[in-house]
Amino acid sequence: MKVELKVLGMNCGHCVDKIEKFVGELDGIKSIDVDLKTKVVSIEAEESVSIDSIKEAILDSGFEVE
C-alpha cells in the first residue's frame, strides 16, 4: 500500500529525521520519503498498517497532517 500525506510544519532536515523516526517505528513500514519542498510524505507499507496509525505517528512527532 502506498500513502501520500501533506504534512504541515516541516522546514528542515531535522523535521525529516523526526518524521522518519516516528513513522518508521510502526510495524509494516517498508519505506518513507519526505519531500520538504512539496511538504508531502510518501509511505510504502504493508496492508496491515492503517492510515490512521501513520497519521497518529506524524502527529506524535509534532507535525500536522492536512
N, CA and C of each residue as an Amber inpcrd file, in Angstrom:
protein
   198
   0.8420000  -1.1630000   0.0000000   0.0000000   0.0000000   0.0000000
   0.8940000   1.2340000   0.0000000   0.5130000   2.2290000  -0.7950000
   1.2520000   3.4820000  -0.8380000   0.3390000   4.5970000  -0.3410000
   0.8870000   5.4320000   0.5540000   0.1320000   6.5340000   1.1400000
   0.9210000   7.8120000   0.9360000   0.2350000   8.8820000   0.5110000
   0.8590000  10.1990000   0.4120000   0.0550000  11.1590000   1.2700000
   0.7560000  11.8400000   2.1810000   0.0950000  12.7600000   3.0970000
   0.7770000  14.1220000   3.0570000  -0.0070000  15.1740000   3.0650000
   0.5100000  16.5380000   3.1540000   0.7450000  16.8170000   4.6340000
   1.9750000  17.2250000   4.9720000   2.3440000  17.4520000   6.3620000
   2.7700000  18.9040000   6.5400000   2.1650000  19.5700000   7.5010000
   2.4520000  20.9760000   7.7560000   3.4720000  21.1270000   8.8730000
   4.3350000  22.1350000   8.7440000   5.3000000  22.4430000   9.7860000
   6.7100000  21.9580000   9.5320000   6.9370000  21.2240000   8.4510000
   8.2790000  20.7350000   8.1420000   9.0710000  21.8380000   7.4430000
  10.3400000  22.0380000   7.8790000  11.1430000  23.0390000   7.1980000
  12.6420000  22.7560000   7.1860000  13.0540000  21.5980000   7.6930000
  14.4940000  21.3150000   7.7120000  14.7490000  19.8020000   7.7730000
  16.0060000  19.4540000   7.6850000  16.4010000  18.0510000   7.7420000
  16.0600000  17.3920000   9.0660000  16.1000000  18.1720000  10.1470000
  15.7380000  17.6260000  11.4550000  14.2710000  17.1900000  11.4520000
  13.4230000  17.9690000  10.7830000  11.9950000  17.6200000  10.6650000
  11.8430000  16.2860000   9.9340000  12.5880000  16.1350000   8.8550000
  12.5550000  14.8900000   8.0730000  12.9580000  13.7130000   8.9560000
  14.0620000  13.8800000   9.6870000  14.5480000  12.8060000  10.5550000
  13.5110000  12.4120000  11.6050000  12.8390000  13.4210000  12.1660000
  11.8520000  13.1630000  13.2170000  10.6600000  12.3730000  12.6650000
  10.1680000  12.7680000  11.4990000   9.0470000  12.0470000  10.8870000
   9.4600000  10.6240000  10.5220000  10.6430000  10.4780000   9.9330000
  11.1210000   9.1410000   9.5750000  11.2490000   8.2550000  10.8070000
  11.6980000   8.8250000  11.9240000  11.8530000   8.0490000  13.1560000
  10.4900000   7.5760000  13.6710000   9.5440000   8.5050000  13.8180000
   8.2490000   8.1490000  14.4040000   7.4540000   7.2010000  13.5060000
   7.3990000   7.4840000  12.2180000   6.6390000   6.6200000  11.3010000
   7.3680000   5.2860000  11.1340000   8.6890000   5.3370000  11.0890000
   9.4850000   4.1290000  10.9160000   9.3610000   3.1340000  12.0570000
   8.9160000   3.6040000  13.2250000   8.7430000   2.7040000  14.3620000
   7.4970000   1.8300000  14.2400000   6.6120000   2.1610000  13.3170000
   5.4060000   1.3490000  13.1080000   5.7770000   0.0390000  12.4190000
   5.1930000  -1.0510000  12.8690000   5.4190000  -2.3440000  12.2180000
   4.7830000  -2.3280000  10.8310000   5.5170000  -2.7960000   9.8280000
   4.9760000  -2.9160000   8.4860000   5.3310000  -1.7790000   7.5490000
   6.1190000  -0.8090000   8.0240000   6.5470000   0.2920000   7.1500000
   7.7270000  -0.1930000   6.3120000   7.6060000  -0.0570000   5.0010000
   8.6610000  -0.5030000   4.0940000   9.5970000   0.6400000   3.7140000
   9.0350000   1.8270000   3.4220000   9.8650000   2.9740000   3.0610000
   9.1310000   4.2740000   3.3570000   9.9290000   5.3220000   3.5780000
   9.3880000   6.6530000   3.8460000  10.1950000   7.6420000   3.0140000
   9.4960000   8.5070000   2.2860000  10.1610000   9.5570000   1.5140000
   9.5020000  10.8850000   1.8780000  10.3070000  11.7970000   2.4270000
   9.7920000  13.0950000   2.8470000  10.3170000  14.1570000   1.8790000
   9.3960000  14.8920000   1.2530000   9.7600000  15.9600000   0.3220000
   9.4760000  17.3030000   0.9960000  10.5430000  17.9790000   1.4380000
  10.3700000  19.2580000   2.1260000   9.7500000  20.3260000   1.2380000
  10.1030000  20.3140000  -0.0290000   9.6210000  21.3540000  -0.9500000
   8.0990000  21.2970000  -1.1160000   7.5600000  20.0920000  -1.3250000
   6.1170000  19.9460000  -1.5400000   5.3680000  19.6630000  -0.2400000
   6.1100000  19.3930000   0.8500000   5.5210000  19.0620000   2.1580000
   4.7060000  17.7670000   2.1100000   5.1450000  16.8320000   1.2490000
   4.4530000  15.5520000   1.0970000   5.3250000  14.4210000   1.6370000
   4.6950000  13.5670000   2.4260000   5.3630000  12.3700000   2.9320000
   4.7500000  11.1770000   2.2130000   5.5940000  10.4190000   1.5050000
   5.1560000   9.2190000   0.7850000   5.6280000   8.0050000   1.5720000
   4.6950000   7.1100000   1.8400000   4.9970000   5.9430000   2.6580000
   4.5470000   4.6900000   1.9340000   5.4270000   3.7270000   1.8840000
   5.1050000   2.3960000   1.3620000   5.0010000   1.4840000   2.5800000
   3.8350000   0.8220000   2.7200000   3.6060000  -0.0030000   3.9080000
   2.8330000  -1.2640000   3.5500000   2.9130000  -2.2180000   4.4530000
   2.1150000  -3.4330000   4.3070000   0.6470000  -3.0710000   4.5240000
  -0.2400000  -3.8830000   3.9900000  -1.6780000  -3.6320000   4.0950000
  -2.1620000  -3.6010000   5.5490000  -1.4210000  -4.2280000   6.4430000
  -1.8280000  -4.2860000   7.8490000  -1.6900000  -2.9420000   8.5700000
  -0.9620000  -2.0190000   7.9720000  -0.7530000  -0.7060000   8.5910000
  -1.9330000   0.2020000   8.2300000  -2.5460000   0.8000000   9.2390000
  -3.6800000   1.6860000   8.9620000  -3.1910000   3.1150000   8.7000000
  -3.9220000   3.8160000   7.8660000  -3.5920000   5.2100000   7.5830000
  -3.7040000   6.0280000   8.8650000  -4.6740000   5.6920000   9.6980000
  -4.8330000   6.4130000  10.9650000  -3.5980000   6.2710000  11.8530000
  -2.9830000   5.0920000  11.8740000  -1.7890000   4.9100000  12.7090000
  -0.6160000   5.7160000  12.1560000  -0.5340000   5.8400000  10.8320000
   0.5080000   6.6620000  10.2200000   0.2800000   8.1320000  10.5680000
  -0.9590000   8.5940000  10.4380000  -1.2800000   9.9820000  10.7870000
  -0.9790000  10.2520000  12.2560000  -1.3150000   9.3130000  13.1210000
  -1.0610000   9.4770000  14.5470000   0.4350000   9.5840000  14.8350000
   1.2480000   8.7820000  14.1450000   2.7000000   8.8430000  14.3310000
   3.2380000  10.2130000  13.9100000   2.7020000  10.7650000  12.8200000
   3.1350000  12.0840000  12.3680000   2.7150000  13.1520000  13.3860000
   1.4950000  13.0470000  13.8890000   1.0280000  13.9840000  14.9240000
   1.8950000  13.8790000  16.1760000   2.2430000  12.6570000  16.5700000
   3.0870000  12.4330000  17.7510000   4.4890000  13.0220000  17.5540000
   4.9220000  13.1340000  16.3100000   6.2590000  13.6990000  16.0480000
   6.2300000  15.2230000  16.0630000   5.0340000  15.8070000  16.2160000
   4.9470000  17.2560000  16.3630000   4.4930000  18.0180000  15.1390000
   3.9860000  17.3130000  14.1410000   3.5610000  17.9590000  12.9060000
   2.0770000  17.7220000  12.6580000   1.5000000  18.5180000  11.7860000
   0.0900000  18.3800000  11.4530000  -0.0790000  17.7300000  10.0930000
  -1.0890000  16.8910000   9.9810000  -1.4150000  16.2380000   8.7210000
  -2.6280000  16.9550000   8.1350000  -2.4990000  17.3820000   6.8990000
  -3.5950000  18.0820000   6.2480000  -4.5390000  17.1170000   5.6060000
